[in-house]
Amino acid sequence: MRLYVEAHAPGVFRFRCDSAARVAAEEKPASRARQRAEMLLARFERIGETTPVAFEEDGRKGWRFEQGDGRLEISVDPVRLALYRGDRCVLSTADVPGAAPFEVVSEAASKAGCGQPFARAAFALPAGEAVYGLGETQGNPDRRGEVVVSDVPAYRALPLAWSPSGWGIYVNTLHRVEHWLGVESSPDQYQIDIEAPALDLFLFVGEPAEILNQYTQLTGRAGQPVLWAMGAWVQQDAQATPVQTAELAERLRAERIPFDNILLSGPAAWSLQGKLALEWDATRFPDARQLMALFHKHSAQVCGYGFPGVPADHPLFEELEDRMWLLADEDGAAHVFPGCAQSAGQPFGLLDLTHREVYALWCERHRQLLDDGLDAPACDVQIDIPDGIEARGGETGAVLRTVYPLLVKRALFDAVAGHKTPPEGIVWSRDLMPAAQRLPWLAGPQVDNTWDGLENSLRAALSVGHSAVPATVHYFGNPDAPVDALDGELYVRWLSCLTFSANFVLQGAEAFLPWRFDESVQAHVRTWLEWRYRLIPYVLGAIEDAARTGLPVQRSMALSFPNDPAAHAWDLQFLLGPAILVAPITAPGEASFVYLPAGDAWWDLNTGVRYEGGQILEMRCDLDQYPVFGREGHMLCLGPATQHTGEFNSARILDEVWMFGMPEHNPVVMRNKIRVMQMQGSSYIKGLEGLRILASDGLEVKRRGAEVRISRAR
């Protein structure tokens, strides 16, 4: 076993303990080994530079690796690791009584001892230090005190952990990883256990935004969703036929309720049939092309569920088993899984997507569905695959549970977006796995129809954003939960909150439609949905920004303001993109409290009043208002109010610009061509031709041809 240390990139160190033979083999990997490595890393080459410097001081000796203001120190006898940001140690290994902070059992040693290969690392967690990331949670975003297991679907795990104090850790493996975060038995330790014969850690140093930037450069970034996906979604009522859902789309248009997309309910709308073709469920879609055209007639795009399973009693099952195209038991026979929602309760076999031909088949057949008029596929396959089941490439156990949903989502994204340059499209899914941040769209959880449910939905979205997943789509309403608490006030507050989110899906069941409520509630619904459509250029710009920076659309206070500890306690507040602060109302009544983060001034979008940061405000908001603030120095670019994105004028996607104090930053907006330049106390802006400009108090606006000059009023 050898220890390898790299300055992998600015602010990124790679710390690896592995066999020399395995590291050498990766220099010229076999094709399957390369495919596995690419599931985790998008950039293999080292782009950082450092020269190891030996040191001996204060009774310690070892090596220092420096780049920029980051420094990694490896001490020997005993072995210790310390990560510095400037002169401040932000992360160090734990003092484990009677043990080293790192332990690696090689495959040879494991076989000799008849044990499981494993690696372990233990880091110190000072009192009060929060740890964020590691996937989705509907509870406290600080994961301290939890255990997170990477390959168990219930944990909703992602592989990046970080702290506002300035460090991040990514475990580079497809094997099972257990994160023990200051649990009761070791409250001052963050212990990482890996069921693999190697330890491969990437250590990040910097602000959380810098960590997400470097993490996504290392592991991959998202493509871009299509414009229509940014409009409101409506989910088919599980009791309704597709024709009845098309009639609902027609009524929504007649009622002037803006929306763009229909999400068909499960089970799977199509399945593999003879000649290995995907065919629509004839009982629900007797003429799929005609049904898709019926939705498109109302300017509605359609997203439907598929599933890479083959019913165990179908004649195709035996054919695919003979070809070895299904996941198999230890005896080589295709494994039969119990029925699930997407298989309509029927036992099934799973396509082995690690097989190159099967992967190509699954991808290509979905392209044919697009020819039938389908606009996007949906698929959830985060199944708890039992140990002992094996794929063609030898993947089994935790590795198979990790890579399977990744392969399914990647194949579907290749089907809808891979032939476009740059890749553009969406796959609707709830699945989480390494590289989830490479896809721009994640469905949020179904929650209770209560005020607590609203909080849980927000926390889930913000927590996956901590691992650089760009956009979480909230479910607005749960048809499988009681609706007694969903009165008009909660309905409007929930909708107004989600107006300022990455996106959301309304329920098509009668209990969740606007006309269940009185005329005043329906008027508020139209107002907030119009606001949503006006925000689309800004929100899509924030997603495009995520492809460049790794920052999600909805950004928590800990992520956005790491140096303002007071802000971290306000775990439901968030930034929408870089410019808009949203303080959700999560209880009945008009009163709410808002914390304005220190270091910036904030402009109330309701009143235009400016407030200094670092204070708590008590606000009162009617149902047509919401606590939303603009960040000083930024701009909010709004589009026109439309009924669907098809009404957008591609030559003029913007309608109005709101300014929060003197503009200093280029705005976030789709297809951004607006540029801000400061000179002699004024801001000169290009790209605002034909737009209405709403400047905040104290500013003077002068147009000079294609340029706008903003200066302080005399």
Secondary structure, 3 states (H helix, E strand, C coil): CEEEEEEEECCEEEEEEECHHHHHHCCCCCHHHHHHHHHHCCCCCCCCCCCCEEEEECCEEEEEEEECCEEEEEEECCCEEEEEECCEEEEEECCCCCCCCEEEECHHHHHHHCCCCEEEEEEECCCCCCCEEEECCCCCCCCCCCEEECCCHHHCEEEEEEECCCEEEEECCCCCEEEEECCCCCCCEEEEEECCCCEEEEEEECCHHHHHHHHHHHHCCCCECCHHHHCCEEECCCCCCHHHHHHHHHHHHHCCCCCCEEECCCCCCEEEEHHHEEEECCCCCCCHHHHHHHHHHCCCEEEEECCCEEECCCHHHHHHHHHCCECECCCCCECCECCCCCCCCCCEEEECCCCHHHHHHHHHHHHHHHHCCCCEEECCCCCCCCCCCECCCCCEHHHHHHHHHHHHHHHHHHHHHCCCCCCECCCECCCCCCCHHHCCCEECCCCCCCHHHHHHHHHHHHHHHCCCCCCEEEEECCCCCCCCCCCHHHHHHHHHHHHCCCEEEEECCHHHCHHHCCHHHHHHHHHHHHHHHHHHHHHHHHHHHHHHHCCCCEEEHHHHCCCCHHHHCCCCCEEECCCEEECCCCCCCCEEEEEECCCCEEEECCCCCEEECCEEEEEECCCCCCCEEEECCCEEEECCCCCCHHHCECCECCCEEEECCCCCCCCCCCCCCCEEEEECCEEEEECCCCCEEECCCCEEEEEECCEEEEEECC
